[in-house]
Amino acid sequence: MDRSEAWRLLHEPETDAVTLATIAAEHPEFAEKIAAHPHCYEALALWAGSAVVGAKSAEVQTEAPPQEAHGSGRRRQGMVIATAVLVGLLAVGGGVWALAAVNAGAGTDRSGWMSVGSPTTSTAPVLDGPPVYVGDELTWLLPDDTELRSLFPGIGTITRGAELSGIGETEGVHPVPEDCWVWYWGDDWAVTGIRTASWSAGDVSVRGFPTPAEAEAFFASHRDTIGICADFAVADSTGTEFSRVTVEPLAVAAEIVDLIAVHRVEPGEYGDDSLQLLSLTGNTVSQVRVAWKETFRDVSTLAGLMAATRDEAAAELVERIGIR
């Protein structure tokens, strides 16, 4: 049975005991939710209780595997643990599933085994607003190395880190108009964390903001100023102009929302010529900065990948909250 369909059925009060047993066999990581279902019978509840306790114990005692892109390592680890518990029950528990078949239609009191809450009030997990990522969950929003190399051939060594961006002294330099600060010096923002993948000619970063509203404000400060900052001056403390910056918007498919891409050019010794892309989801803003090549003018592939990555991360976050 498809995993998404199994999860949906666990939130349907009318799902029968036989279907619950099928979901338990194919998706043991849903043990806790299975136990909370009103049609979960005693034998299945006993198995679910052992699976939950065993999985939590194994998570504490087992060293976590190396981090994989988008948290896929976490999903596989959880499934392996739960499956191992189920295999153990089948091996030493003898009649668990035979008993399950006999009792498939019987409703019994399970309160003595584990606290699962009231079956009649169990509801599907609902996020209160946009998804909120914390800590290493930010890495789920980074493309993996293979994806980056396909987008930017020849980029060499990719370094992954968690360093916060430095904030330097502008020595009285400012943009004209002032609203263009984010396109000139956009790093002075409070964040709770950052995860990066960088190489010699560019980087992808994911910033975690304290709240989704602050992430939206950061994203909007860029999105809403592209027009007025298409060509702006950089002046010193006396008002004397010594440089100009251009910001050219690049076309992004209409169905990809909360994502912008530009070609930013700042001439001079300390300037740059770069592709910049920003993507908003929940309390995060992902940002791509890479040395410009004319082939980047068609940004559709990169935009599609960033949108798919954030959608996958959001789905994993909801799933993870749902099985806690």
C-alpha positions in Angstrom: 0.0 0.0 0.0 1.3 3.5 -0.9 2.7 5.2 2.2 0.6 8.4 1.7 -2.5 6.4 1.3 -1.7 4.4 4.4 -1.2 7.6 6.4 -4.5 9.0 5.1 -6.4 5.8 6.1 -5.1 6.0 9.6 -7.0 9.3 10.0 -10.2 7.8 8.8 -12.4 6.5 11.7 -14.1 4.0 9.4 -10.8 2.2 8.4 -11.3 -1.5 9.5 -9.1 -3.7 11.6 -7.9 -5.8 8.6 -6.7 -2.7 6.9 -4.9 -1.6 10.1 -3.1 -4.9 10.2 -2.0 -4.5 6.5 -0.7 -1.0 7.3 1.2 -2.4 10.3 2.9 -5.0 8.2 3.9 -2.6 5.4 4.5 0.6 7.4 5.6 -0.3 11.0 6.8 3.2 11.5 3.2 4.2 11.9 2.8 2.0 15.0 1.8 4.8 17.4 -0.9 6.1 15.1 -2.2 2.6 14.5 -2.6 2.1 18.3 -4.6 5.3 18.5 -7.1 4.1 15.9 -10.6 3.2 17.2 -10.6 -0.1 15.4 -7.2 -1.2 16.7 -7.7 -4.5 18.5 -5.7 -5.8 21.5 -3.1 -7.9 19.7 -2.3 -5.2 17.3 -2.1 -2.7 20.1 0.4 -4.9 22.0 2.6 -5.1 18.9 2.3 -1.3 18.4 3.3 -0.7 22.0 6.4 -2.9 21.6 7.3 -1.2 18.3 7.1 2.3 19.7 9.1 1.4 22.8 11.7 -0.6 20.8 12.1 2.1 18.2 12.7 4.8 20.8 15.2 2.6 22.6 17.1 1.9 19.4 17.2 5.6 18.5 18.8 6.4 21.8 21.4 3.6 21.7 22.2 3.6 18.0 24.6 6.1 16.5 22.9 8.1 13.7 24.1 7.5 10.2 25.8 10.3 8.2 23.4 13.1 7.2 21.9 12.6 3.7 20.2 15.1 1.4 16.6 16.1 2.4 16.7 13.9 5.5 16.3 10.6 3.5 18.7 8.9 6.0 16.3 9.7 8.8 13.3 8.1 7.1 15.2 5.0 6.2 16.7 4.7 9.7 13.2 4.9 11.3 11.8 2.3 9.0 14.7 -0.1 9.6 14.3 0.2 13.4 10.5 -0.3 13.3 10.8 -3.2 10.8 13.5 -4.9 13.0 11.1 -4.6 16.0 8.3 -6.2 13.9 10.6 -9.1 12.7 11.6 -9.7 16.3 8.0 -10.0 17.4 7.2 -12.4 14.6 10.3 -14.5 15.5 9.8 -14.7 19.3 6.2 -13.7 19.9 4.8 -16.8 18.1 1.1 -16.1 17.8 0.9 -12.3 17.6 -0.5 -12.3 14.0 -2.5 -15.5 14.6 -4.1 -13.8 17.6 -4.6 -10.7 15.5 -6.6 -12.7 13.0 -8.9 -14.1 15.7 -9.4 -10.8 17.4 -9.7 -8.6 14.3 -13.3 -7.6 15.1 -13.1 -7.3 18.8 -12.8 -3.9 20.6 -10.9 -4.1 23.9 -9.6 -1.8 26.5 -5.9 -1.0 25.7 -5.4 1.7 28.4 -3.3 -0.6 30.6 -0.7 -1.2 27.9 0.2 2.3 26.6 -1.3 5.8 26.7 -2.5 6.6 23.2 -5.2 9.2 24.0 -8.9 8.9 23.1 -9.4 7.1 19.8 -12.6 9.1 19.1 -10.7 12.4 19.4 -7.6 11.5 17.4 -7.1 13.8 14.5 -4.6 14.2 11.6 -1.5 16.4 12.4 -2.1 20.0 11.4 0.6 22.6 11.2 -0.4 25.9 12.8 0.7 28.1 10.0 3.6 27.6 7.6 6.2 24.9 8.3 8.9 25.8 10.7 12.4 24.3 10.3 15.0 24.1 13.1 18.6 23.0 13.4 19.7 20.4 10.8 16.3 20.3 9.3 17.5 23.3 7.3 19.7 21.0 5.3 16.6 19.4 3.8 16.2 22.5 1.7 19.7 22.2 0.2 20.1 20.4 -3.2 22.5 17.5 -2.9 25.9 17.4 -4.5 24.8 15.5 -7.6 22.0 18.0 -8.3 24.4 21.0 -7.9 27.0 19.4 -10.2 24.3 18.9 -12.9 23.3 22.5 -12.6 26.8 24.0 -12.4 29.2 21.7 -14.3 32.8 21.9 -13.2 32.2 23.5 -9.8 34.8 21.4 -8.1 34.8 20.7 -4.3 31.6 21.4 -2.5 31.9 22.3 1.2 28.9 22.0 3.5 28.8 24.0 6.7 26.7 25.9 9.2 28.5 29.2 9.6 26.6 32.4 10.0 27.4 35.1 7.4 29.8 37.9 8.6 28.6 41.5 8.9 31.3 44.0 7.9 31.7 47.8 8.1 30.4 49.8 5.2 32.3 52.9 6.2 29.5 55.3 5.4 28.7 53.8 2.0 25.0 53.5 1.2 22.7 52.9 -1.7 20.5 55.5 -3.4 17.6 55.0 -2.9 17.9 53.5 0.6 15.4 50.8 -0.1 18.0 49.1 -2.1 20.1 48.0 0.9 19.1 44.4 0.5 20.6 44.4 -3.0 23.8 46.1 -1.8 24.4 44.7 1.7 21.7 42.2 2.6 23.3 40.1 5.3 22.3 42.2 8.4 19.3 40.1 9.5 18.7 38.1 12.7 18.6 34.4 12.0 18.5 31.3 14.2 20.6 29.2 11.9 22.1 28.8 8.5 23.2 25.8 6.4 25.4 26.2 3.3 26.8 24.3 0.3 29.6 26.3 -1.2 32.2 26.1 -3.9 34.8 28.4 -5.4 32.4 30.3 -7.6 29.2 30.2 -5.6 27.1 28.9 -2.8 23.6 27.9 -1.7 22.5 28.9 1.7 19.4 28.3 3.8 18.6 30.8 6.5 16.3 29.9 9.4 14.5 32.9 10.8 12.9 33.1 14.3 9.4 33.2 12.7 7.8 32.7 9.3 6.8 36.4 9.4 10.4 37.4 9.6 11.4 35.1 6.7 8.6 36.6 4.7 9.8 40.2 5.5 13.3 39.3 4.3 12.0 37.7 1.1 9.6 40.6 0.5 12.4 43.2 1.0 14.0 41.7 -2.1 10.9 40.8 -4.2 9.3 44.2 -3.8 12.4 46.3 -4.6 13.5 44.7 -7.8 11.8 47.4 -9.8 13.1 50.4 -8.0 16.6 48.9 -7.7 16.9 47.9 -11.4 19.7 50.5 -11.5 20.8 52.3 -8.3 23.7 54.3 -7.1 26.2 53.6 -4.4 27.4 56.7 -2.7 29.9 57.6 0.1 29.1 59.5 3.3 29.3 62.8 1.4 26.7 61.8 -1.2 29.3 61.4 -3.9 28.4 58.5 -6.3 31.2 56.1 -7.0 29.4 53.0 -8.3 26.2 51.7 -9.7 24.4 48.3 -9.3 21.9 46.8 -11.7 19.4 44.2 -10.8 17.7 42.4 -13.8 14.8 40.1 -13.0 14.8 36.7 -14.7 11.7 34.9 -15.8 10.3 32.2 -13.4 7.4 30.0 -14.3 4.1 31.4 -13.0 3.3 28.2 -11.1 6.4 28.5 -9.0 5.4 30.9 -6.2 7.6 32.6 -3.6 10.7 32.3 -5.7 12.6 35.1 -7.5 15.7 35.1 -9.6 17.9 38.0 -10.8 21.1 38.9 -12.6 23.0 41.3 -10.3 25.9 43.3 -11.6 28.1 45.5 -9.5 31.2 46.7 -11.4 34.6 47.5 -9.8 37.3 45.7 -7.8 34.9 44.6 -5.1 31.8 44.1 -7.2 30.3 41.0 -8.7 28.4 39.6 -11.7 26.2 36.9 -10.4 23.0 34.9 -10.6 21.0 35.3 -7.4 17.8 33.3 -6.6 15.7 33.4 -3.4 13.1 30.9 -2.4 10.7 31.3 0.6 9.1 28.5 2.6 8.0 28.6 6.2 10.6 30.3 8.4 13.3 29.9 5.8 14.8 31.6 2.8 17.0 29.6 0.5 19.5 31.7 -1.6 21.7 30.8 -4.5 24.6 33.0 -5.5 26.8 31.9 -8.3 29.2 33.7 -10.8 27.2 34.6 -13.9 27.2 32.7 -17.1 25.0 33.7 -20.0 23.4 30.2 -19.9 21.9 31.1 -16.5 19.5 33.5 -18.2 17.2 30.5 -18.6 16.7 29.8 -14.9 13.8 27.4 -15.3 15.8 24.2 -14.4 17.3 25.8 -11.3 14.0 27.3 -10.2 12.2 23.9 -10.7 14.8 22.1 -8.6 14.6 24.6 -5.7 10.8 24.5 -5.8 10.9 20.7 -5.8 13.4 20.6 -2.9 11.3 22.8 -0.7 8.2 20.8 -1.5 9.9 17.6 -0.5 11.3 19.2 2.7 7.8 20.5 3.6 6.3 17.1 3.1 8.9 15.4 5.2 8.4 18.0 8.0 4.7 17.3 8.1 5.3 13.6 8.1 7.9 13.8 10.8 5.5 15.8 13.0 2.8 13.3 12.3 4.7 10.2 13.6 6.2 11.8 16.7 
